[in-house]
Amino acid sequence: MSRPERTELRITDPRALRALAHPARQRVITELFSGEVLTATEAGRLCGLTPSAMSYHLRALQKWGIVEPGESGDGRERPWRATADAISITPEAHRAAGIETSRTSVHTWFAELDADLDRLATAVADGEEHGMTSRGRVWLTDAEERELREELHALARRHRGRTRRDHPEGARPWNVYALVLPAEEPDPGA
């Protein structure tokens, strides 16, 4: 049986980028784009918000095609889901939004990174042998950098679609960050 085609939502509109720049929206996007289907009540609980406040945020994300409502099983509260398997923001959207909005978006996007690093440090101190941090520098042409990005995406895509309700026995959630960041250019005379 073949796997269904994976889809990626590409954010190209700078106004959509601004809509993403809220911590509660980022938190619910993380859950929904990992395959979860959540009601406003469930999403609100994750974000520490009331169901009505979370409904507001979900509708704002719906406006930009980021999430969509599903069918209600019991006719009361409807579930929400991601419109794709993955989400990415194009460089054009960042440029059009301006440096401050772009910077805010990037920092909001990775707001959980500090907490994840703290959890990793605690887990390692407690004797766990799982998790990884790695840092290095490579010299790449623009074409090689694009290829590296796609290879990293492909590795993560192989495990997408697992949720808190549907995953192999013994599986636990892991946040995967793949960062390919420009390094400071060395002084050619040094």
C-alpha positions in Angstrom: 0.0 0.0 0.0 1.5 3.3 -1.0 1.5 6.3 1.2 -0.6 9.3 0.2 1.2 12.3 -1.3 2.5 14.7 1.3 1.4 18.3 1.0 3.2 21.5 2.0 1.4 24.8 2.6 3.7 27.6 1.4 3.1 31.0 3.0 3.8 33.6 0.4 1.6 36.5 1.7 3.3 38.8 4.3 -0.1 39.3 5.9 -0.4 35.6 6.6 3.1 35.7 8.1 1.8 38.4 10.5 -1.1 36.2 11.4 1.3 33.5 12.5 3.2 35.7 14.9 1.2 34.8 18.1 2.5 32.2 20.6 -0.9 30.5 20.9 -1.2 30.2 17.2 2.2 28.8 16.9 1.5 26.2 19.6 -1.7 25.1 17.9 0.0 25.0 14.5 2.6 22.7 15.9 0.0 20.3 17.0 -2.3 20.5 14.0 0.6 20.2 11.5 1.8 17.1 13.3 -1.4 15.4 12.4 -3.6 16.3 15.4 -7.3 17.1 15.0 -8.4 19.4 17.9 -11.5 21.2 19.0 -11.2 24.8 20.2 -11.6 23.5 23.8 -8.7 21.0 23.4 -6.5 23.6 21.6 -7.4 26.2 24.2 -6.3 23.8 27.0 -2.9 23.3 25.3 -2.4 27.1 25.0 -3.9 28.2 28.3 -6.8 30.0 26.6 -10.6 29.9 26.8 -12.4 28.0 24.0 -13.8 31.3 22.7 -10.3 32.9 22.6 -8.9 29.9 20.8 -11.9 29.9 18.4 -10.8 33.5 17.5 -7.3 32.4 16.8 -8.4 29.3 14.8 -10.7 31.5 12.6 -7.8 33.9 12.0 -5.6 31.0 10.8 -8.5 29.7 8.7 -8.7 33.1 6.9 -5.2 32.4 5.5 -5.9 28.8 4.6 -3.6 27.4 7.4 -6.3 25.4 9.3 -9.8 24.3 8.4 -12.8 23.1 10.4 -13.7 19.4 10.2 -17.0 17.7 10.6 -18.4 17.5 14.1 -19.1 13.9 15.2 -21.6 14.9 17.8 -23.0 18.1 16.3 -21.6 20.2 19.2 -18.0 21.3 18.9 -16.2 20.9 15.6 -12.7 19.7 15.3 -10.0 21.7 13.5 -7.2 20.3 11.3 -4.2 21.5 9.3 -4.8 22.1 5.6 -1.5 20.4 4.7 1.1 18.1 6.2 3.8 20.7 6.5 4.0 24.5 6.5 6.8 26.7 5.2 7.2 30.4 4.8 8.9 31.6 1.6 11.7 34.1 1.6 9.5 36.4 -0.5 6.9 36.6 2.3 9.7 37.4 4.9 11.0 40.2 2.6 7.6 41.7 1.9 6.7 41.6 5.6 9.8 43.7 6.5 12.7 42.9 8.8 10.9 43.5 12.1 7.8 41.3 11.3 10.1 38.7 9.8 12.3 38.7 12.9 9.2 38.5 15.2 7.8 35.6 13.2 11.0 33.6 13.3 11.5 34.1 17.0 7.9 33.2 17.7 8.1 30.2 15.5 11.0 28.8 17.6 9.7 30.0 21.0 9.5 26.4 22.3 13.2 25.8 21.4 14.5 27.0 24.8 12.1 24.8 26.7 12.9 21.8 24.5 16.7 22.3 25.1 16.0 22.5 28.9 14.1 19.2 28.7 16.9 17.6 26.8 19.5 18.8 29.3 17.3 17.4 32.2 16.8 14.1 30.4 20.5 13.7 29.7 21.3 14.6 33.4 18.7 11.9 34.4 20.6 9.3 32.4 18.6 9.2 29.1 20.5 8.3 26.0 18.0 9.9 23.6 17.8 13.3 21.8 20.5 15.1 20.0 22.1 18.5 19.4 24.5 19.0 16.6 26.2 22.0 15.2 28.6 22.4 12.4 29.5 24.5 9.5 29.5 23.5 5.8 30.4 25.5 2.8 27.7 25.1 0.1 26.7 26.6 -3.1 23.1 28.0 -3.3 22.0 24.8 -5.2 23.6 22.6 -2.6 21.9 24.5 0.3 18.5 24.0 -1.4 19.3 20.3 -1.8 20.3 20.0 1.8 17.0 21.7 2.9 15.0 19.2 0.8 16.9 16.2 2.2 16.2 17.3 5.8 12.5 17.9 5.0 12.3 14.4 3.4 13.8 12.7 6.5 11.3 14.4 8.8 8.4 13.7 6.4 8.9 9.9 6.7 7.6 10.1 10.3 4.8 12.7 9.9 1.2 11.8 10.5 1.6 10.2 13.8 -0.5 11.8 16.5 -1.2 11.4 20.3 -4.1 9.1 19.3 -2.4 7.2 16.5 1.3 6.2 16.9 3.3 3.0 17.3 3.4 1.5 20.8 6.3 3.0 22.8 6.5 6.1 20.6 6.7 9.5 22.4 6.7 13.0 20.9 9.9 14.6 19.7 10.2 18.1 18.4 12.5 18.1 15.3 14.3 21.4 14.4 16.2 21.6 11.2 18.0 24.9 10.9 20.2 25.9 8.0 21.3 29.4 9.0 23.7 31.7 7.2 27.0 32.0 9.1 28.9 35.2 9.6 31.2 35.6 6.6 34.8 35.3 7.6 37.2 38.2 6.9 39.0 37.2 3.7 42.2 38.8 5.0 42.2 36.8 8.2 
